[in-house]
Amino acid sequence: MSYSEIFILGWNLNALMFVLNLVIAFGTVRTNDPLSLHKETEVLKELKDEIDELYPQRRYDVYITYLLPFTAFFRTSFRLFEMTMFFKANDGTKMFDFMVYKYEKDIARVKNNS
C-alpha cells in the first residue's frame, strides 16, 4: 500500500466520521421539541463561550483534526466509545446531558492546568 493510498484511506475515514457526526446531530435535533431545544442551546452556548475563552485555539484544532488522515476517525471513535459508556452508566440521560458533562469536564481540566 502506497503512502497516497494510506492518506486517501485516512481522509475517507475522517469523512465517514464527519457524516456520522451529522447523522447523530440531526437525530438528536429531530427527537427534541423546539422549546427544550432552545433552552438546551442556551446552556450549551454559555458553556461553549466559556471554553472558547479558556481555550481559543480549539476551533483550529478541530479543523486540523479533519485535515490530517485518521485523526478525526480516532478522535470521534473515542468520543463515541465515551458517549456509549456515559449512557450505560447513566440511565435516562440524553445527548444534552453528555455534552454538558464533556464541556464541564473540559473546563475543569483547563482551569486545573492553569
C-alpha positions in Angstrom: 0.0 0.0 0.0 1.5 3.3 -1.0 1.5 6.5 1.1 -1.1 8.1 -1.1 -3.5 5.2 -0.6 -2.9 5.4 3.1 -3.7 9.1 3.1 -6.8 8.6 1.0 -8.0 5.9 3.3 -7.4 8.1 6.3 -9.3 11.0 4.7 -12.2 8.7 3.8 -12.4 7.5 7.4 -12.4 11.2 8.5 -15.2 11.9 6.1 -17.1 8.9 7.4 -16.8 10.2 10.9 -18.0 13.7 9.8 -21.1 12.2 8.2 -21.7 10.1 11.4 -21.5 13.2 13.5 -24.0 14.9 11.3 -26.4 11.9 11.5 -26.1 11.9 15.3 -26.7 15.7 15.4 -29.7 15.6 13.1 -31.2 12.6 15.0 -30.8 14.5 18.3 -32.4 17.6 16.9 -35.3 15.7 15.4 -36.2 13.9 18.7 -36.4 17.1 20.8 -39.2 19.7 20.8 -38.3 23.3 19.8 -38.8 24.8 23.2 -36.5 22.4 25.1 -34.0 22.5 22.2 -33.8 26.3 22.6 -33.2 26.1 26.3 -30.5 23.4 25.9 -28.9 25.5 23.2 -28.6 28.5 25.5 -27.0 26.4 28.2 -24.5 24.8 25.7 -23.8 28.3 24.2 -22.7 29.6 27.6 -20.5 26.6 28.2 -19.0 26.8 24.7 -18.3 30.5 25.2 -16.5 29.8 28.5 -14.4 27.0 27.0 -13.6 29.2 23.9 -12.4 31.9 26.3 -10.2 29.5 28.1 -9.0 27.6 25.0 -9.2 29.9 22.0 -7.3 27.6 19.6 -10.0 24.8 20.0 -11.7 25.6 16.7 -8.5 25.4 14.7 -7.7 22.0 16.4 -10.9 20.6 15.1 -10.2 21.9 11.6 -6.7 20.4 11.7 -8.2 17.1 13.0 -10.3 16.7 9.9 -7.4 17.6 7.6 -4.9 15.1 9.0 -5.6 11.5 7.9 -7.0 9.2 10.5 -7.0 11.8 13.3 -10.8 12.6 13.2 -11.5 8.9 12.9 -9.7 8.1 16.1 -10.9 11.2 17.9 -14.5 10.6 17.0 -14.3 6.8 17.7 -13.0 7.5 21.2 -15.8 10.1 21.7 -18.4 7.6 20.6 -17.0 5.0 22.9 -17.0 7.6 25.7 -20.6 8.5 24.9 -21.7 4.9 24.9 -20.1 4.3 28.3 -21.7 7.5 29.7 -25.2 6.4 28.5 -24.7 2.9 30.0 -23.6 4.4 33.3 -26.4 7.0 33.5 -29.8 5.6 32.6 -32.3 8.1 31.2 -29.7 10.6 30.0 -29.7 12.1 26.6 -27.2 13.8 24.3 -27.6 17.2 26.1 -26.5 15.6 29.4 -23.4 14.1 27.8 -22.5 17.4 26.1 -22.9 19.4 29.4 -20.7 16.7 31.1 -18.0 17.0 28.4 -17.9 20.8 28.5 -17.8 21.0 32.2 -15.1 18.3 32.4 -13.0 20.1 29.7 -13.5 23.5 31.5 -12.4 22.0 34.8 -9.4 20.4 33.2 -8.3 23.7 31.6 -8.8 25.6 34.9 -6.8 22.9 36.9 -3.9 23.1 34.4 -3.7 26.9 34.5 
